[in-house]
Amino acid sequence: MLDEHDFFPLTQDRPGPSGKSANQPQTLQEMERQTFLDAYERNGKNKARTARDLGIAERTVYNLLARHGVK
């Protein structure tokens, strides 16, 4: 289950992947991608553990990997 610790501030002190400068808000898609990838890494890139950690179906993990271009 996600809680407030799974999210990071909407602004960052460094440019994000889109090249936005500091203190510019991230899009919802950017937040989703980073939150998901952090959980995926935290769980050793294990899809089943990532699904349990996030409280989602394992099929959703596969869909998110495809959506965010992760192989």
PDB file with SEQRES, HELIX, SHEET and CRYST1 records, atoms N, CA, C and O in Angstrom:
SEQRES   1 A   71  MET LEU ASP GLU HIS ASP PHE PHE PRO LEU THR GLN ASP          
SEQRES   2 A   71  ARG PRO GLY PRO SER GLY LYS SER ALA ASN GLN PRO GLN          
SEQRES   3 A   71  THR LEU GLN GLU MET GLU ARG GLN THR PHE LEU ASP ALA          
SEQRES   4 A   71  TYR GLU ARG ASN GLY LYS ASN LYS ALA ARG THR ALA ARG          
SEQRES   5 A   71  ASP LEU GLY ILE ALA GLU ARG THR VAL TYR ASN LEU LEU          
SEQRES   6 A   71  ALA ARG HIS GLY VAL LYS                                      
HELIX    1 AA1 GLU A    4  ASP A    6  5                                   3    
HELIX    2 AA2 LEU A   28  ARG A   42  1                                  15    
HELIX    3 AA3 LYS A   47  LEU A   54  1                                   8    
HELIX    4 AA4 GLU A   58  ARG A   67  1                                  10    
CRYST1    1.000    1.000    1.000  90.00  90.00  90.00 P 1           1          
ATOM      1  N   MET A   1       0.850  -1.172   0.000  1.00  0.00           N  
ATOM      2  CA  MET A   1       0.000   0.000   0.000  1.00  0.00           C  
ATOM      3  C   MET A   1       0.902   1.244   0.000  1.00  0.00           C  
ATOM      4  O   MET A   1       1.883   1.315   0.741  1.00  0.00           O  
ATOM      5  N   LEU A   2       0.560   2.186  -0.817  1.00  0.00           N  
ATOM      6  CA  LEU A   2       1.317   3.432  -0.876  1.00  0.00           C  
ATOM      7  C   LEU A   2       0.948   4.341   0.287  1.00  0.00           C  
ATOM      8  O   LEU A   2      -0.210   4.396   0.702  1.00  0.00           O  
ATOM      9  N   ASP A   3       1.920   5.038   0.796  1.00  0.00           N  
ATOM     10  CA  ASP A   3       1.646   6.067   1.791  1.00  0.00           C  
ATOM     11  C   ASP A   3       2.484   7.290   1.455  1.00  0.00           C  
ATOM     12  O   ASP A   3       3.161   7.316   0.427  1.00  0.00           O  
ATOM     13  N   GLU A   4       2.446   8.295   2.306  1.00  0.00           N  
ATOM     14  CA  GLU A   4       3.129   9.555   1.987  1.00  0.00           C  
ATOM     15  C   GLU A   4       4.640   9.401   1.825  1.00  0.00           C  
ATOM     16  O   GLU A   4       5.275  10.255   1.206  1.00  0.00           O  
ATOM     17  N   HIS A   5       5.233   8.332   2.366  1.00  0.00           N  
ATOM     18  CA  HIS A   5       6.675   8.120   2.247  1.00  0.00           C  
ATOM     19  C   HIS A   5       7.075   7.595   0.867  1.00  0.00           C  
ATOM     20  O   HIS A   5       8.249   7.639   0.499  1.00  0.00           O  
ATOM     21  N   ASP A   6       6.090   7.097   0.104  1.00  0.00           N  
ATOM     22  CA  ASP A   6       6.376   6.580  -1.227  1.00  0.00           C  
ATOM     23  C   ASP A   6       6.436   7.690  -2.272  1.00  0.00           C  
ATOM     24  O   ASP A   6       6.848   7.457  -3.409  1.00  0.00           O  
ATOM     25  N   PHE A   7       6.031   8.877  -1.892  1.00  0.00           N  
ATOM     26  CA  PHE A   7       6.046  10.003  -2.808  1.00  0.00           C  
ATOM     27  C   PHE A   7       7.119  10.984  -2.387  1.00  0.00           C  
ATOM     28  O   PHE A   7       7.517  11.018  -1.223  1.00  0.00           O  
ATOM     29  N   PHE A   8       7.578  11.764  -3.310  1.00  0.00           N  
ATOM     30  CA  PHE A   8       8.595  12.764  -3.039  1.00  0.00           C  
ATOM     31  C   PHE A   8       7.989  14.120  -3.338  1.00  0.00           C  
ATOM     32  O   PHE A   8       6.932  14.183  -3.966  1.00  0.00           O  
ATOM     33  N   PRO A   9       8.605  15.188  -2.921  1.00  0.00           N  
ATOM     34  CA  PRO A   9       8.034  16.519  -3.161  1.00  0.00           C  
ATOM     35  C   PRO A   9       7.805  16.771  -4.648  1.00  0.00           C  
ATOM     36  O   PRO A   9       8.494  16.207  -5.498  1.00  0.00           O  
ATOM     37  N   LEU A  10       6.845  17.609  -4.945  1.00  0.00           N  
ATOM     38  CA  LEU A  10       6.540  17.935  -6.332  1.00  0.00           C  
ATOM     39  C   LEU A  10       7.644  18.744  -6.990  1.00  0.00           C  
ATOM     40  O   LEU A  10       7.708  18.826  -8.216  1.00  0.00           O  
ATOM     41  N   THR A  11       8.508  19.338  -6.187  1.00  0.00           N  
ATOM     42  CA  THR A  11       9.632  20.081  -6.741  1.00  0.00           C  
ATOM     43  C   THR A  11      10.918  19.412  -6.295  1.00  0.00           C  
ATOM     44  O   THR A  11      10.970  18.768  -5.247  1.00  0.00           O  
ATOM     45  N   GLN A  12      11.943  19.572  -7.097  1.00  0.00           N  
ATOM     46  CA  GLN A  12      13.231  18.991  -6.769  1.00  0.00           C  
ATOM     47  C   GLN A  12      14.290  20.069  -6.883  1.00  0.00           C  
ATOM     48  O   GLN A  12      14.080  21.096  -7.530  1.00  0.00           O  
ATOM     49  N   ASP A  13      15.428  19.831  -6.253  1.00  0.00           N  
ATOM     50  CA  ASP A  13      16.529  20.783  -6.313  1.00  0.00           C  
ATOM     51  C   ASP A  13      17.414  20.566  -7.527  1.00  0.00           C  
ATOM     52  O   ASP A  13      18.359  21.323  -7.750  1.00  0.00           O  
ATOM     53  N   ARG A  14      17.120  19.545  -8.311  1.00  0.00           N  
ATOM     54  CA  ARG A  14      17.928  19.263  -9.497  1.00  0.00           C  
ATOM     55  C   ARG A  14      16.990  19.031 -10.676  1.00  0.00           C  
ATOM     56  O   ARG A  14      15.817  18.710 -10.484  1.00  0.00           O  
ATOM     57  N   PRO A  15      17.494  19.190 -11.878  1.00  0.00           N  
ATOM     58  CA  PRO A  15      16.650  18.938 -13.045  1.00  0.00           C  
ATOM     59  C   PRO A  15      16.205  17.489 -13.096  1.00  0.00           C  
ATOM     60  O   PRO A  15      16.969  16.580 -12.773  1.00  0.00           O  
ATOM     61  N   GLY A  16      14.979  17.285 -13.498  1.00  0.00           N  
ATOM     62  CA  GLY A  16      14.443  15.937 -13.630  1.00  0.00           C  
ATOM     63  C   GLY A  16      14.753  15.363 -14.993  1.00  0.00           C  
ATOM     64  O   GLY A  16      15.479  15.975 -15.778  1.00  0.00           O  
ATOM     65  N   PRO A  17      14.207  14.185 -15.285  1.00  0.00           N  
ATOM     66  CA  PRO A  17      14.489  13.533 -16.556  1.00  0.00           C  
ATOM     67  C   PRO A  17      14.007  14.332 -17.761  1.00  0.00           C  
ATOM     68  O   PRO A  17      14.512  14.150 -18.869  1.00  0.00           O  
ATOM     69  N   SER A  18      13.045  15.205 -17.555  1.00  0.00           N  
ATOM     70  CA  SER A  18      12.535  16.005 -18.668  1.00  0.00           C  
ATOM     71  C   SER A  18      13.387  17.252 -18.896  1.00  0.00           C  
ATOM     72  O   SER A  18      13.128  18.015 -19.826  1.00  0.00           O  
ATOM     73  N   GLY A  19      14.405  17.465 -18.050  1.00  0.00           N  
ATOM     74  CA  GLY A  19      15.278  18.623 -18.198  1.00  0.00           C  
ATOM     75  C   GLY A  19      14.728  19.883 -17.546  1.00  0.00           C  
ATOM     76  O   GLY A  19      15.276  20.970 -17.729  1.00  0.00           O  
ATOM     77  N   LYS A  20      13.643  19.740 -16.782  1.00  0.00           N  
ATOM     78  CA  LYS A  20      13.079  20.907 -16.104  1.00  0.00           C  
ATOM     79  C   LYS A  20      14.047  21.391 -15.039  1.00  0.00           C  
ATOM     80  O   LYS A  20      14.737  20.599 -14.397  1.00  0.00           O  
ATOM     81  N   SER A  21      14.086  22.696 -14.863  1.00  0.00           N  
ATOM     82  CA  SER A  21      14.986  23.251 -13.864  1.00  0.00           C  
ATOM     83  C   SER A  21      14.393  23.099 -12.468  1.00  0.00           C  
ATOM     84  O   SER A  21      13.247  22.681 -12.299  1.00  0.00           O  
ATOM     85  N   ALA A  22      15.188  23.443 -11.494  1.00  0.00           N  
ATOM     86  CA  ALA A  22      14.792  23.295 -10.094  1.00  0.00           C  
ATOM     87  C   ALA A  22      13.499  24.035  -9.805  1.00  0.00           C  
ATOM     88  O   ALA A  22      13.205  25.074 -10.395  1.00  0.00           O  
ATOM     89  N   ASN A  23      12.737  23.470  -8.881  1.00  0.00           N  
ATOM     90  CA  ASN A  23      11.498  24.054  -8.369  1.00  0.00           C  
ATOM     91  C   ASN A  23      10.369  24.139  -9.381  1.00  0.00           C  
ATOM     92  O   ASN A  23       9.404  24.867  -9.150  1.00  0.00           O  
ATOM     93  N   GLN A  24      10.455  23.422 -10.496  1.00  0.00           N  
ATOM     94  CA  GLN A  24       9.326  23.316 -11.399  1.00  0.00           C  
ATOM     95  C   GLN A  24       8.590  22.036 -11.066  1.00  0.00           C  
ATOM     96  O   GLN A  24       9.222  20.996 -10.880  1.00  0.00           O  
ATOM     97  N   PRO A  25       7.273  22.086 -10.987  1.00  0.00           N  
ATOM     98  CA  PRO A  25       6.523  20.883 -10.619  1.00  0.00           C  
ATOM     99  C   PRO A  25       6.664  19.787 -11.664  1.00  0.00           C  
ATOM    100  O   PRO A  25       6.809  20.050 -12.858  1.00  0.00           O  
ATOM    101  N   GLN A  26       6.617  18.563 -11.185  1.00  0.00           N  
ATOM    102  CA  GLN A  26       6.650  17.417 -12.073  1.00  0.00           C  
ATOM    103  C   GLN A  26       5.235  17.102 -12.521  1.00  0.00           C  
ATOM    104  O   GLN A  26       4.268  17.455 -11.846  1.00  0.00           O  
ATOM    105  N   THR A  27       5.117  16.440 -13.657  1.00  0.00           N  
ATOM    106  CA  THR A  27       3.808  15.992 -14.098  1.00  0.00           C  
ATOM    107  C   THR A  27       3.425  14.751 -13.317  1.00  0.00           C  
ATOM    108  O   THR A  27       4.275  14.112 -12.697  1.00  0.00           O  
ATOM    109  N   LEU A  28       2.159  14.412 -13.345  1.00  0.00           N  
ATOM    110  CA  LEU A  28       1.684  13.202 -12.681  1.00  0.00           C  
ATOM    111  C   LEU A  28       2.368  11.970 -13.275  1.00  0.00           C  
ATOM    112  O   LEU A  28       2.701  11.034 -12.547  1.00  0.00           O  
ATOM    113  N   GLN A  29       2.577  11.967 -14.587  1.00  0.00           N  
ATOM    114  CA  GLN A  29       3.238  10.843 -15.236  1.00  0.00           C  
ATOM    115  C   GLN A  29       4.683  10.699 -14.751  1.00  0.00           C  
ATOM    116  O   GLN A  29       5.153   9.582 -14.537  1.00  0.00           O  
ATOM    117  N   GLU A  30       5.383  11.811 -14.578  1.00  0.00           N  
ATOM    118  CA  GLU A  30       6.757  11.772 -14.073  1.00  0.00           C  
ATOM    119  C   GLU A  30       6.795  11.241 -12.644  1.00  0.00           C  
ATOM    120  O   GLU A  30       7.679  10.464 -12.284  1.00  0.00           O  
ATOM    121  N   MET A  31       5.836  11.664 -11.840  1.00  0.00           N  
ATOM    122  CA  MET A  31       5.763  11.189 -10.454  1.00  0.00           C  
ATOM    123  C   MET A  31       5.470   9.696 -10.419  1.00  0.00           C  
ATOM    124  O   MET A  31       6.096   8.952  -9.663  1.00  0.00           O  
ATOM    125  N   GLU A  32       4.510   9.257 -11.243  1.00  0.00           N  
ATOM    126  CA  GLU A  32       4.170   7.836 -11.288  1.00  0.00           C  
ATOM    127  C   GLU A  32       5.377   7.007 -11.691  1.00  0.00           C  
ATOM    128  O   GLU A  32       5.685   5.991 -11.069  1.00  0.00           O  
ATOM    129  N   ARG A  33       6.056   7.452 -12.738  1.00  0.00           N  
ATOM    130  CA  ARG A  33       7.213   6.710 -13.247  1.00  0.00           C  
ATOM    131  C   ARG A  33       8.289   6.590 -12.171  1.00  0.00           C  
ATOM    132  O   ARG A  33       8.800   5.498 -11.923  1.00  0.00           O  
ATOM    133  N   GLN A  34       8.632   7.693 -11.538  1.00  0.00           N  
ATOM    134  CA  GLN A  34       9.701   7.665 -10.538  1.00  0.00           C  
ATOM    135  C   GLN A  34       9.307   6.841  -9.320  1.00  0.00           C  
ATOM    136  O   GLN A  34      10.123   6.084  -8.795  1.00  0.00           O  
ATOM    137  N   THR A  35       8.076   6.980  -8.871  1.00  0.00           N  
ATOM    138  CA  THR A  35       7.612   6.213  -7.716  1.00  0.00           C  
ATOM    139  C   THR A  35       7.632   4.721  -8.018  1.00  0.00           C  
ATOM    140  O   THR A  35       8.078   3.920  -7.197  1.00  0.00           O  
ATOM    141  N   PHE A  36       7.147   4.354  -9.203  1.00  0.00           N  
ATOM    142  CA  PHE A  36       7.145   2.948  -9.594  1.00  0.00           C  
ATOM    143  C   PHE A  36       8.573   2.410  -9.715  1.00  0.00           C  
ATOM    144  O   PHE A  36       8.881   1.337  -9.196  1.00  0.00           O  
ATOM    145  N   LEU A  37       9.440   3.155 -10.401  1.00  0.00           N  
ATOM    146  CA  LEU A  37      10.816   2.682 -10.593  1.00  0.00           C  
ATOM    147  C   LEU A  37      11.567   2.564  -9.273  1.00  0.00           C  
ATOM    148  O   LEU A  37      12.375   1.653  -9.096  1.00  0.00           O  
ATOM    149  N   ASP A  38      11.305   3.479  -8.349  1.00  0.00           N  
ATOM    150  CA  ASP A  38      11.927   3.386  -7.022  1.00  0.00           C  
ATOM    151  C   ASP A  38      11.493   2.099  -6.315  1.00  0.00           C  
ATOM    152  O   ASP A  38      12.314   1.403  -5.718  1.00  0.00           O  
ATOM    153  N   ALA A  39      10.202   1.792  -6.390  1.00  0.00           N  
ATOM    154  CA  ALA A  39       9.691   0.567  -5.759  1.00  0.00           C  
ATOM    155  C   ALA A  39      10.265  -0.667  -6.443  1.00  0.00           C  
ATOM    156  O   ALA A  39      10.618  -1.637  -5.773  1.00  0.00           O  
ATOM    157  N   TYR A  40      10.361  -0.641  -7.763  1.00  0.00           N  
ATOM    158  CA  TYR A  40      10.897  -1.764  -8.526  1.00  0.00           C  
ATOM    159  C   TYR A  40      12.362  -2.022  -8.141  1.00  0.00           C  
ATOM    160  O   TYR A  40      12.759  -3.171  -7.948  1.00  0.00           O  
ATOM    161  N   GLU A  41      13.148  -0.971  -8.033  1.00  0.00           N  
ATOM    162  CA  GLU A  41      14.544  -1.103  -7.616  1.00  0.00           C  
ATOM    163  C   GLU A  41      14.633  -1.575  -6.165  1.00  0.00           C  
ATOM    164  O   GLU A  41      15.431  -2.456  -5.842  1.00  0.00           O  
ATOM    165  N   ARG A  42      13.817  -0.990  -5.297  1.00  0.00           N  
ATOM    166  CA  ARG A  42      13.830  -1.332  -3.875  1.00  0.00           C  
ATOM    167  C   ARG A  42      13.534  -2.815  -3.665  1.00  0.00           C  
ATOM    168  O   ARG A  42      14.005  -3.417  -2.700  1.00  0.00           O  
ATOM    169  N   ASN A  43      12.753  -3.402  -4.574  1.00  0.00           N  
ATOM    170  CA  ASN A  43      12.379  -4.814  -4.470  1.00  0.00           C  
ATOM    171  C   ASN A  43      13.257  -5.716  -5.341  1.00  0.00           C  
ATOM    172  O   ASN A  43      12.869  -6.831  -5.688  1.00  0.00           O  
ATOM    173  N   GLY A  44      14.435  -5.218  -5.684  1.00  0.00           N  
ATOM    174  CA  GLY A  44      15.384  -6.024  -6.428  1.00  0.00           C  
ATOM    175  C   GLY A  44      14.913  -6.395  -7.822  1.00  0.00           C  
ATOM    176  O   GLY A  44      15.296  -7.438  -8.352  1.00  0.00           O  
ATOM    177  N   LYS A  45      14.096  -5.559  -8.411  1.00  0.00           N  
ATOM    178  CA  LYS A  45      13.528  -5.783  -9.752  1.00  0.00           C  
ATOM    179  C   LYS A  45      12.703  -7.059  -9.807  1.00  0.00           C  
ATOM    180  O   LYS A  45      12.561  -7.677 -10.862  1.00  0.00           O  
ATOM    181  N   ASN A  46      12.161  -7.446  -8.659  1.00  0.00           N  
ATOM    182  CA  ASN A  46      11.291  -8.612  -8.573  1.00  0.00           C  
ATOM    183  C   ASN A  46       9.858  -8.144  -8.775  1.00  0.00           C  
ATOM    184  O   ASN A  46       9.341  -7.354  -7.984  1.00  0.00           O  
ATOM    185  N   LYS A  47       9.226  -8.622  -9.817  1.00  0.00           N  
ATOM    186  CA  LYS A  47       7.890  -8.145 -10.180  1.00  0.00           C  
ATOM    187  C   LYS A  47       6.830  -8.506  -9.143  1.00  0.00           C  
ATOM    188  O   LYS A  47       5.981  -7.679  -8.810  1.00  0.00           O  
ATOM    189  N   ALA A  48       6.874  -9.731  -8.634  1.00  0.00           N  
ATOM    190  CA  ALA A  48       5.881 -10.163  -7.646  1.00  0.00           C  
ATOM    191  C   ALA A  48       6.012  -9.360  -6.346  1.00  0.00           C  
ATOM    192  O   ALA A  48       5.011  -8.930  -5.774  1.00  0.00           O  
ATOM    193  N   ARG A  49       7.252  -9.162  -5.886  1.00  0.00           N  
ATOM    194  CA  ARG A  49       7.461  -8.380  -4.661  1.00  0.00           C  
ATOM    195  C   ARG A  49       7.068  -6.922  -4.861  1.00  0.00           C  
ATOM    196  O   ARG A  49       6.506  -6.295  -3.963  1.00  0.00           O  
ATOM    197  N   THR A  50       7.366  -6.383  -6.043  1.00  0.00           N  
ATOM    198  CA  THR A  50       6.983  -5.003  -6.337  1.00  0.00           C  
ATOM    199  C   THR A  50       5.472  -4.861  -6.297  1.00  0.00           C  
ATOM    200  O   THR A  50       4.949  -3.892  -5.745  1.00  0.00           O  
ATOM    201  N   ALA A  51       4.770  -5.819  -6.880  1.00  0.00           N  
ATOM    202  CA  ALA A  51       3.300  -5.788  -6.874  1.00  0.00           C  
ATOM    203  C   ALA A  51       2.770  -5.816  -5.442  1.00  0.00           C  
ATOM    204  O   ALA A  51       1.885  -5.035  -5.090  1.00  0.00           O  
ATOM    205  N   ARG A  52       3.303  -6.708  -4.623  1.00  0.00           N  
ATOM    206  CA  ARG A  52       2.853  -6.786  -3.216  1.00  0.00           C  
ATOM    207  C   ARG A  52       3.174  -5.501  -2.472  1.00  0.00           C  
ATOM    208  O   ARG A  52       2.352  -5.003  -1.702  1.00  0.00           O  
ATOM    209  N   ASP A  53       4.375  -4.960  -2.702  1.00  0.00           N  
ATOM    210  CA  ASP A  53       4.804  -3.734  -2.030  1.00  0.00           C  
ATOM    211  C   ASP A  53       3.869  -2.570  -2.360  1.00  0.00           C  
ATOM    212  O   ASP A  53       3.525  -1.770  -1.490  1.00  0.00           O  
ATOM    213  N   LEU A  54       3.464  -2.488  -3.631  1.00  0.00           N  
ATOM    214  CA  LEU A  54       2.608  -1.373  -4.061  1.00  0.00           C  
ATOM    215  C   LEU A  54       1.118  -1.669  -3.912  1.00  0.00           C  
ATOM    216  O   LEU A  54       0.290  -0.776  -4.091  1.00  0.00           O  
ATOM    217  N   GLY A  55       0.768  -2.915  -3.585  1.00  0.00           N  
ATOM    218  CA  GLY A  55      -0.642  -3.270  -3.433  1.00  0.00           C  
ATOM    219  C   GLY A  55      -1.377  -3.301  -4.764  1.00  0.00           C  
ATOM    220  O   GLY A  55      -2.549  -2.932  -4.848  1.00  0.00           O  
ATOM    221  N   ILE A  56      -0.675  -3.748  -5.812  1.00  0.00           N  
ATOM    222  CA  ILE A  56      -1.269  -3.822  -7.138  1.00  0.00           C  
ATOM    223  C   ILE A  56      -1.093  -5.235  -7.678  1.00  0.00           C  
ATOM    224  O   ILE A  56      -0.335  -6.029  -7.123  1.00  0.00           O  
ATOM    225  N   ALA A  57      -1.799  -5.543  -8.765  1.00  0.00           N  
ATOM    226  CA  ALA A  57      -1.675  -6.851  -9.398  1.00  0.00           C  
ATOM    227  C   ALA A  57      -0.328  -6.959 -10.106  1.00  0.00           C  
ATOM    228  O   ALA A  57       0.215  -5.966 -10.589  1.00  0.00           O  
ATOM    229  N   GLU A  58       0.198  -8.173 -10.159  1.00  0.00           N  
ATOM    230  CA  GLU A  58       1.465  -8.380 -10.846  1.00  0.00           C  
ATOM    231  C   GLU A  58       1.351  -7.996 -12.326  1.00  0.00           C  
ATOM    232  O   GLU A  58       2.311  -7.487 -12.904  1.00  0.00           O  
ATOM    233  N   ARG A  59       0.194  -8.232 -12.938  1.00  0.00           N  
ATOM    234  CA  ARG A  59      -0.028  -7.843 -14.340  1.00  0.00           C  
ATOM    235  C   ARG A  59       0.160  -6.330 -14.492  1.00  0.00           C  
ATOM    236  O   ARG A  59       0.676  -5.870 -15.510  1.00  0.00           O  
ATOM    237  N   THR A  60      -0.256  -5.558 -13.485  1.00  0.00           N  
ATOM    238  CA  THR A  60      -0.096  -4.108 -13.525  1.00  0.00           C  
ATOM    239  C   THR A  60       1.385  -3.728 -13.532  1.00  0.00           C  
ATOM    240  O   THR A  60       1.772  -2.755 -14.180  1.00  0.00           O  
ATOM    241  N   VAL A  61       2.203  -4.479 -12.823  1.00  0.00           N  
ATOM    242  CA  VAL A  61       3.649  -4.225 -12.831  1.00  0.00           C  
ATOM    243  C   VAL A  61       4.180  -4.392 -14.252  1.00  0.00           C  
ATOM    244  O   VAL A  61       4.947  -3.559 -14.735  1.00  0.00           O  
ATOM    245  N   TYR A  62       3.770  -5.464 -14.917  1.00  0.00           N  
ATOM    246  CA  TYR A  62       4.203  -5.668 -16.305  1.00  0.00           C  
ATOM    247  C   TYR A  62       3.731  -4.521 -17.194  1.00  0.00           C  
ATOM    248  O   TYR A  62       4.481  -4.048 -18.047  1.00  0.00           O  
ATOM    249  N   ASN A  63       2.491  -4.073 -16.998  1.00  0.00           N  
ATOM    250  CA  ASN A  63       1.970  -2.953 -17.788  1.00  0.00           C  
ATOM    251  C   ASN A  63       2.752  -1.667 -17.531  1.00  0.00           C  
ATOM    252  O   ASN A  63       3.034  -0.913 -18.462  1.00  0.00           O  
ATOM    253  N   LEU A  64       3.099  -1.418 -16.273  1.00  0.00           N  
ATOM    254  CA  LEU A  64       3.875  -0.223 -15.940  1.00  0.00           C  
ATOM    255  C   LEU A  64       5.290  -0.295 -16.508  1.00  0.00           C  
ATOM    256  O   LEU A  64       5.833   0.710 -16.965  1.00  0.00           O  
ATOM    257  N   LEU A  65       5.877  -1.476 -16.477  1.00  0.00           N  
ATOM    258  CA  LEU A  65       7.212  -1.632 -17.073  1.00  0.00           C  
ATOM    259  C   LEU A  65       7.156  -1.298 -18.565  1.00  0.00           C  
ATOM    260  O   LEU A  65       8.027  -0.600 -19.083  1.00  0.00           O  
ATOM    261  N   ALA A  66       6.144  -1.792 -19.239  1.00  0.00           N  
ATOM    262  CA  ALA A  66       6.007  -1.501 -20.672  1.00  0.00           C  
ATOM    263  C   ALA A  66       5.727  -0.021 -20.908  1.00  0.00           C  
ATOM    264  O   ALA A  66       6.309   0.592 -21.803  1.00  0.00           O  
ATOM    265  N   ARG A  67       4.834   0.550 -20.103  1.00  0.00           N  
ATOM    266  CA  ARG A  67       4.467   1.962 -20.267  1.00  0.00           C  
ATOM    267  C   ARG A  67       5.683   2.874 -20.097  1.00  0.00           C  
ATOM    268  O   ARG A  67       5.816   3.879 -20.795  1.00  0.00           O  
ATOM    269  N   HIS A  68       6.558   2.517 -19.171  1.00  0.00           N  
ATOM    270  CA  HIS A  68       7.703   3.367 -18.872  1.00  0.00           C  
ATOM    271  C   HIS A  68       8.975   2.923 -19.587  1.00  0.00           C  
ATOM    272  O   HIS A  68      10.058   3.442 -19.318  1.00  0.00           O  
ATOM    273  N   GLY A  69       8.840   1.965 -20.493  1.00  0.00           N  
ATOM    274  CA  GLY A  69       9.965   1.558 -21.320  1.00  0.00           C  
ATOM    275  C   GLY A  69      11.087   0.855 -20.574  1.00  0.00           C  
ATOM    276  O   GLY A  69      12.254   0.987 -20.942  1.00  0.00           O  
ATOM    277  N   VAL A  70      10.749   0.121 -19.545  1.00  0.00           N  
ATOM    278  CA  VAL A  70      11.757  -0.607 -18.767  1.00  0.00           C  
ATOM    279  C   VAL A  70      11.769  -2.045 -19.252  1.00  0.00           C  
ATOM    280  O   VAL A  70      10.719  -2.667 -19.412  1.00  0.00           O  
ATOM    281  N   LYS A  71      12.970  -2.568 -19.485  1.00  0.00           N  
ATOM    282  CA  LYS A  71      13.084  -3.958 -19.967  1.00  0.00           C  
ATOM    283  C   LYS A  71      13.617  -4.859 -18.903  1.00  0.00           C  
ATOM    284  O   LYS A  71      13.777  -6.058 -19.133  1.00  0.00           O  
TER     285      LYS A  71                                                      
END                                                                             
